[in-house]
Amino acid sequence: METQAEGAAVRRTKSGMIRIVHHREAADLVTRKAAGLAEAERAVAPILEAVRTRGDAALVEYAQRFDGFNGASVLIPPDECHSALEGLDTEFLCAVETASENIRAYAEMQLPRDQSTAYPDGRRLGWIVRPLDSMGAYIPAGRYPLPSTLLMTAIPAQVAGVKTICIACPRPSAEILGLAAYLNVAHVFRMGGAQAIAALAYGTETVPKVDRIVGPGNIYVAAAKKLIAGDTGIDFIAGPTEIVIITADADPAYVAADMLAQAEHDTEASAILLTTSRTLAEATAVEIERQLESLPTAPVAREAIQRNSAIVLTDSLDQAIDFSNRLAPEHLVLHDPSLLPGIRHAGSIFLGPFSPEAAGDYCSGPNHVLPTSGAARLRGGLSAADFVKVISVQELTSAALAKLKPAIANLARAEGLEAHARSVAVRTRG
């Protein structure tokens, strides 16, 4: 009699290149491939040091070597951005307006607010929220220039009240330049790779030093962000993009389209369907092949589907949720919203059949700069809160301090810190 695992192997052969496996044979999906950061760190460390010590001279040298830069300064004049904005298509600008309004509204909803509470014993406790002075956003421009990432990084910083917003892009498209003008971002630099991260982290004669660097990039950008993390803030170390879809019953065309939308990003991208339905698994595999036939980005998507993706058969939806929580995926699609309470780890969640990941990539409002490679166990996506500091504030009356005096003194002396105890005693004599 054919086992479920054996049947899955047969179905893989019949239905095409994507794997269809039982969850017991899918351990390699949880144990992700090493990102190879150590080798990349060795490659970028000299670049970081050169830019730190030699500033613009090193920055321009590396821009010429790696990005084909042929100018004297990496700073892009505002006139160039405004000219690009004037040349943008009206339909594109309408789309930008829709996206920016939704991103801004969502960022405002996420922003922490000042708070102060008076307690009966005389303590007044709370916090104030203050923006960072500056931030830098890395905007990729490799296989696909990503103007949407400019919206997703600059707008939350603006909502937070950051005064100095810097944009780094090695080969900015007209759309990226135009959106910088649209958002009134004046600090736009034609620079990329580790040298751009170094310039933002340490500052040069042309590039301001920033308080936090955010945005995705290749493995060398990720390695550079990791190495400078002690010198300036970062969002997270980004790896290849990924999606997990959990469903027992769905339109296979929807599922295949979402998987391919992720796979077309990069040959290292990952798209995983977790389902209890053999029928859906088979139909989705066939649908992936059908949609690939007309997809312009098929060479990239096909490799990602073949190398890093799978359809995983589970015995129950609870088992699928457990598998997903172990993955802690960047994007998680739940066709059945009732599954949401079981989710502990995900970068961003898409509920129901009409919430495709592409909506979140562009226009629905939540941020598309998300943790990958299991980092969603530790945090969610980029938000306006990443660009503020929540600073505690406390005020005590004399009566409140007197009441706390014994506890403070005992704890201070237990730690051998007599001056701490005396700083209270001098205020509470008599």
C-alpha positions as CSV (number, residue, x, y, z in Angstrom):
1,M,0.0,0.0,0.0
2,E,1.4,3.5,-0.9
3,T,2.3,5.6,2.1
4,Q,1.4,9.3,2.2
5,A,5.1,10.3,1.9
6,E,5.6,7.9,-1.1
7,G,2.5,9.3,-2.7
8,A,3.8,12.8,-2.2
9,A,7.0,11.8,-4.0
10,V,5.1,10.4,-6.9
11,R,2.9,13.5,-7.1
12,R,6.0,15.7,-7.3
13,T,7.2,13.8,-10.4
14,K,3.8,14.0,-12.0
15,S,2.9,17.6,-11.2
16,G,6.2,19.4,-12.0
17,M,9.1,20.9,-10.4
18,I,7.8,22.1,-7.0
19,R,8.2,19.6,-4.2
20,I,5.1,18.1,-2.6
21,V,6.2,16.5,0.7
22,H,4.8,15.4,4.0
23,H,5.8,17.6,6.9
24,R,8.1,14.9,8.3
25,E,10.2,15.2,5.2
26,A,10.3,19.1,5.3
27,A,12.8,19.7,8.1
28,D,15.2,21.4,5.6
29,L,12.6,24.2,5.3
30,V,12.8,25.0,9.0
31,T,16.6,24.7,9.0
32,R,17.3,27.5,6.6
33,K,20.5,27.6,4.6
34,A,23.3,29.6,6.2
35,A,23.2,33.1,4.9
36,G,27.0,33.2,4.3
37,L,27.3,36.4,6.3
38,A,30.7,35.5,7.7
39,E,32.3,35.6,4.3
40,A,30.5,38.7,3.4
41,E,31.6,40.4,6.6
42,R,35.2,39.7,5.7
43,A,34.7,41.3,2.3
44,V,33.0,44.5,3.6
45,A,35.0,45.1,6.7
46,P,37.8,46.9,4.8
47,I,35.2,49.0,3.0
48,L,33.6,50.1,6.2
49,E,37.0,51.1,7.7
50,A,38.1,53.0,4.5
51,V,34.9,55.1,4.4
52,R,35.1,55.7,8.2
53,T,38.6,57.0,8.0
54,R,38.8,58.6,4.5
55,G,35.2,59.8,4.1
56,D,34.1,61.0,0.7
57,A,37.3,60.0,-1.1
58,A,36.8,56.3,-0.2
59,L,33.0,56.5,-0.8
60,V,33.5,57.8,-4.3
61,E,36.2,55.3,-5.1
62,Y,34.0,52.4,-4.1
63,A,31.0,53.9,-5.9
64,Q,33.0,54.0,-9.1
65,R,34.3,50.5,-8.7
66,F,31.1,48.7,-7.8
67,D,28.3,50.9,-9.1
68,G,29.7,52.5,-12.2
69,F,29.5,55.9,-10.7
70,N,31.2,58.6,-12.7
71,G,30.4,61.8,-10.9
72,A,32.3,64.0,-8.4
73,S,29.8,63.8,-5.6
74,V,27.3,61.2,-4.6
75,L,24.8,63.9,-3.5
76,I,21.9,64.1,-6.0
77,P,20.8,67.7,-6.6
78,P,17.2,68.4,-5.6
79,D,16.6,69.8,-9.2
80,E,17.3,66.3,-10.6
81,C,14.7,64.8,-8.3
82,H,12.1,67.5,-9.1
83,S,12.7,67.0,-12.8
84,A,12.2,63.3,-12.4
85,L,8.9,64.0,-10.5
86,E,7.6,66.1,-13.4
87,G,8.2,63.3,-15.8
88,L,6.4,60.6,-13.9
89,D,3.3,59.1,-15.4
90,T,-0.1,60.3,-14.0
91,E,-1.3,56.8,-13.3
92,F,1.8,56.0,-11.4
93,L,1.4,59.2,-9.3
94,C,-2.2,58.3,-8.5
95,A,-1.0,54.9,-7.3
96,V,1.7,56.6,-5.2
97,E,-0.9,58.9,-3.7
98,T,-3.1,55.9,-2.7
99,A,-0.2,54.0,-1.2
100,S,1.3,57.0,0.7
101,E,-2.0,57.9,2.2
102,N,-2.5,54.4,3.5
103,I,1.1,54.0,4.7
104,R,0.9,57.3,6.5
105,A,-2.4,56.5,8.2
106,Y,-1.1,53.1,9.4
107,A,2.1,54.6,10.7
108,E,0.2,57.3,12.6
109,M,-1.8,54.5,14.2
110,Q,1.4,52.7,15.3
111,L,3.1,55.7,16.9
112,P,3.4,55.6,20.7
113,R,2.0,58.6,22.5
114,D,3.1,60.6,25.6
115,Q,1.5,59.4,28.8
116,S,1.5,60.5,32.5
117,T,-0.4,59.0,35.4
118,A,-0.7,60.3,39.0
119,Y,-0.8,57.7,41.8
120,P,-2.4,58.3,45.2
121,D,0.9,57.9,47.0
122,G,2.4,61.0,45.3
123,R,4.2,59.4,42.3
124,R,3.6,60.8,38.9
125,L,4.9,58.3,36.3
126,G,4.9,58.2,32.5
127,W,6.9,58.7,29.4
128,I,7.5,61.1,26.6
129,V,8.0,60.2,23.0
130,R,10.7,61.9,21.0
131,P,11.9,61.3,17.4
132,L,15.4,60.3,16.3
133,D,17.3,63.3,14.9
134,S,18.1,61.4,11.7
135,M,17.7,58.2,9.7
136,G,19.0,56.6,6.5
137,A,17.0,54.3,4.2
138,Y,18.7,51.9,1.8
139,I,16.7,51.5,-1.4
140,P,17.7,48.5,-3.5
141,A,18.2,49.0,-7.3
142,G,19.5,45.7,-8.5
143,R,17.3,43.4,-10.5
144,Y,14.3,45.5,-9.6
145,P,14.4,49.2,-8.4
146,L,12.0,49.5,-5.5
147,P,10.3,52.9,-5.2
148,S,7.8,51.3,-2.9
149,T,10.6,50.8,-0.4
150,L,11.2,54.5,-0.4
151,L,7.6,55.1,0.7
152,M,7.7,52.3,3.3
153,T,10.9,53.7,5.0
154,A,10.6,57.5,4.6
155,I,6.9,57.9,5.5
156,P,7.1,56.3,8.9
157,A,10.1,58.4,9.7
158,Q,8.2,61.5,8.7
159,V,5.3,60.5,10.8
160,A,7.6,60.0,13.8
161,G,9.0,63.5,13.3
162,V,12.5,62.7,12.1
163,K,14.1,65.9,10.8
164,T,16.9,64.5,8.6
165,I,15.9,61.7,6.3
166,C,18.6,60.3,4.0
167,I,18.1,58.0,1.0
168,A,20.8,55.8,-0.4
169,C,20.4,54.1,-3.8
170,P,23.2,53.0,-6.1
171,R,21.3,53.4,-9.4
172,P,18.0,55.3,-8.6
173,S,15.3,55.0,-11.2
174,A,13.3,58.0,-12.3
175,E,10.5,56.7,-10.0
176,I,12.8,56.7,-7.0
177,L,14.2,60.1,-7.7
178,G,10.7,61.5,-8.3
179,L,9.3,60.0,-5.1
180,A,12.1,61.6,-3.1
181,A,10.9,65.0,-4.4
182,Y,7.2,63.9,-3.9
183,L,8.1,63.3,-0.2
184,N,10.2,66.4,0.1
185,V,13.3,64.3,1.0
186,A,16.3,66.5,0.3
187,H,19.2,64.2,1.3
188,V,19.3,61.7,-1.6
189,F,22.6,60.0,-2.4
190,R,23.7,57.9,-5.4
191,M,25.5,55.2,-3.4
192,G,25.0,51.6,-2.6
193,G,26.5,48.5,-1.0
194,A,28.7,48.4,2.1
195,Q,30.1,51.9,1.3
196,A,26.6,53.4,1.5
197,I,26.0,51.8,4.9
198,A,29.4,53.0,6.1
199,A,28.7,56.6,5.0
200,L,25.4,56.6,6.8
201,A,26.8,55.0,9.9
202,Y,29.9,57.2,10.3
203,G,29.2,60.3,8.2
204,T,31.4,61.8,5.5
205,E,32.0,65.4,4.3
206,T,28.8,65.0,2.2
207,V,26.7,62.3,3.9
208,P,25.3,63.1,7.4
209,K,25.8,60.5,10.1
210,V,22.4,59.0,11.0
211,D,20.9,57.5,14.1
212,R,19.3,54.5,12.4
213,I,19.7,52.7,9.1
214,V,16.7,50.7,7.7
215,G,15.8,49.0,4.5
216,P,16.6,45.7,2.6
217,G,19.6,44.9,0.5
218,N,21.9,42.1,-0.7
219,I,24.1,40.0,1.5
220,Y,26.9,42.6,1.5
221,V,24.5,45.3,2.7
222,A,23.2,42.9,5.4
223,A,26.8,42.1,6.5
224,A,27.7,45.8,6.6
225,K,24.6,46.6,8.7
226,K,25.5,43.8,11.1
227,L,29.1,45.2,11.5
228,I,28.0,48.8,12.2
229,A,25.2,47.9,14.5
230,G,27.2,49.0,17.5
231,D,27.8,52.4,16.0
232,T,24.3,53.2,14.8
233,G,20.9,51.7,15.0
234,I,19.5,49.3,12.4
235,D,16.2,47.6,11.8
236,F,17.3,44.0,11.4
237,I,19.6,41.8,9.3
238,A,17.5,40.9,6.2
239,G,17.8,37.7,4.3
240,P,16.0,36.3,1.3
241,T,12.3,37.0,1.2
242,E,9.7,34.3,2.1
243,I,6.0,33.5,2.3
244,V,4.1,30.8,4.0
245,I,0.4,30.1,3.1
246,I,-1.8,28.0,5.4
247,T,-5.1,26.7,4.0
248,A,-7.2,23.6,3.8
249,D,-9.4,24.9,1.0
250,A,-8.6,27.7,-1.5
251,D,-8.6,28.6,-5.1
252,P,-5.4,27.1,-6.4
253,A,-5.0,30.0,-8.8
254,Y,-4.9,32.4,-5.8
255,V,-2.4,30.3,-4.0
256,A,-0.1,29.8,-7.0
257,A,-0.2,33.5,-7.8
258,D,0.8,34.4,-4.3
259,M,3.7,31.9,-4.3
260,L,5.0,33.2,-7.6
261,A,4.7,36.8,-6.5
262,Q,7.2,36.0,-3.8
263,A,9.4,33.7,-5.9
264,E,9.9,36.4,-8.6
265,H,11.8,38.6,-6.2
266,D,15.0,36.6,-6.1
267,T,16.3,33.1,-6.9
268,E,16.9,32.7,-3.1
269,A,13.2,33.5,-2.3
270,S,11.1,30.9,-0.6
271,A,7.3,30.1,-1.1
272,I,5.7,27.4,1.0
273,L,2.1,26.1,1.1
274,L,1.0,24.2,4.2
275,T,-2.2,22.3,3.6
276,T,-4.1,19.3,4.7
277,S,-5.6,18.8,1.2
278,R,-3.8,16.5,-1.3
279,T,-6.2,17.8,-3.9
280,L,-5.2,21.4,-3.3
281,A,-1.6,20.5,-3.3
282,E,-1.8,18.8,-6.7
283,A,-3.9,21.6,-8.2
284,T,-1.6,24.3,-6.9
285,A,1.5,22.6,-8.3
286,V,-0.2,22.4,-11.7
287,E,-1.4,26.0,-11.5
288,I,2.2,27.2,-10.7
289,E,3.4,25.5,-13.9
290,R,0.6,27.1,-15.9
291,Q,1.2,30.6,-14.6
292,L,4.9,30.3,-15.1
293,E,4.4,29.8,-18.8
294,S,3.3,33.5,-19.3
295,L,5.2,35.1,-16.4
296,P,7.9,37.6,-17.6
297,T,9.9,37.0,-14.5
298,A,9.7,33.2,-14.9
299,P,13.5,32.5,-15.0
300,V,13.9,34.0,-11.5
301,A,10.6,32.6,-10.1
302,R,11.2,29.1,-11.6
303,E,14.6,28.8,-9.9
304,A,13.2,30.0,-6.5
305,I,10.3,27.6,-6.8
306,Q,12.6,24.7,-7.6
307,R,15.4,25.4,-5.1
308,N,13.7,26.8,-2.1
309,S,10.0,26.2,-2.2
310,A,7.6,23.4,-1.4
311,I,4.0,22.3,-0.8
312,V,3.9,20.6,2.6
313,L,1.1,18.2,3.5
314,T,0.1,18.2,7.1
315,D,-2.2,16.0,9.1
316,S,-4.1,18.9,10.6
317,L,-4.2,22.7,10.5
318,D,-2.9,22.7,14.1
319,Q,0.2,20.9,12.7
320,A,0.5,23.5,10.0
321,I,0.4,26.3,12.5
322,D,3.0,24.7,14.6
323,F,5.2,24.3,11.5
324,S,4.7,27.9,10.6
325,N,5.6,29.1,14.1
326,R,8.8,27.2,13.9
327,L,9.5,28.9,10.6
328,A,8.6,32.4,11.8
329,P,8.0,33.5,8.2
330,E,8.3,37.0,6.9
331,H,4.9,36.9,5.2
332,L,2.1,34.6,6.5
333,V,-1.2,34.1,4.6
334,L,-4.1,32.5,6.5
335,H,-7.1,31.9,4.2
336,D,-9.1,31.1,7.3
337,P,-8.9,34.1,9.7
338,S,-10.0,31.8,12.6
339,L,-6.5,30.4,12.6
340,L,-5.0,33.8,13.8
341,P,-5.1,33.0,17.6
342,G,-2.6,30.2,17.1
343,I,0.0,32.3,15.4
344,R,2.9,33.4,17.6
345,H,5.6,34.3,15.1
346,A,5.3,36.1,11.7
347,G,6.5,39.4,10.2
348,S,3.2,40.3,8.6
349,I,-0.1,38.4,8.4
350,F,-2.6,38.4,5.6
351,L,-6.1,37.2,6.4
352,G,-8.7,35.8,4.0
353,P,-8.6,35.0,0.3
354,F,-8.7,38.7,-0.8
355,S,-5.6,39.9,1.1
356,P,-2.7,39.0,-1.2
357,E,0.8,39.7,0.0
358,A,1.2,42.1,-3.0
359,A,-1.4,44.4,-1.3
360,G,0.9,44.7,1.7
361,D,3.9,45.2,-0.6
362,Y,2.4,48.4,-2.0
363,C,-0.8,50.0,-0.9
364,S,-2.8,48.5,2.0
365,G,-0.9,50.4,4.7
366,P,1.3,48.1,6.8
367,N,5.0,48.1,6.2
368,H,6.7,45.8,3.7
369,V,10.1,46.0,5.4
370,L,9.9,42.8,7.4
371,P,12.1,40.4,9.4
372,T,13.3,37.3,7.5
373,S,15.2,34.1,8.3
374,G,13.3,33.5,11.5
375,A,13.9,37.0,12.9
376,A,10.1,37.3,13.3
377,R,10.5,35.4,16.5
378,L,12.0,38.6,17.9
379,R,10.1,41.5,16.3
380,G,7.6,42.6,13.7
381,G,8.0,44.8,10.7
382,L,9.3,48.3,10.4
383,S,7.1,50.9,12.0
384,A,6.9,54.6,13.0
385,A,7.9,53.3,16.5
386,D,11.4,52.4,15.2
387,F,12.1,56.1,14.7
388,V,11.2,57.3,18.2
389,K,12.5,56.9,21.7
390,V,10.1,56.3,24.6
391,I,11.7,58.1,27.5
392,S,10.5,57.4,31.1
393,V,9.6,60.3,33.3
394,Q,9.0,60.3,37.1
395,E,8.2,62.9,39.7
396,L,7.9,62.1,43.4
397,T,6.4,64.3,46.2
398,S,8.3,64.4,49.5
399,A,5.7,62.1,51.0
400,A,6.1,59.6,48.2
401,L,9.9,59.6,48.6
402,A,9.6,59.1,52.4
403,K,7.4,56.1,51.9
404,L,9.9,54.5,49.5
405,K,12.9,55.4,51.6
406,P,13.2,52.1,53.5
407,A,13.0,50.0,50.3
408,I,15.5,52.2,48.4
409,A,18.0,52.2,51.3
410,N,17.8,48.4,51.9
411,L,18.2,47.6,48.2
412,A,21.1,50.1,47.8
413,R,23.0,48.8,50.8
414,A,22.5,45.2,49.6
415,E,24.4,46.2,46.5
416,G,27.0,48.1,48.5
417,L,26.0,51.5,47.1
418,E,25.8,53.6,50.2
419,A,25.7,56.9,48.3
420,H,22.5,55.8,46.7
421,A,20.9,55.3,50.2
422,R,22.2,58.6,51.5
423,S,20.9,60.5,48.4
424,V,17.4,59.6,49.8
425,A,18.2,60.1,53.4
426,V,19.4,63.7,52.9
427,R,16.0,64.5,51.5
428,T,13.9,62.8,54.2
429,R,15.4,63.9,57.6
430,G,13.2,64.6,60.4
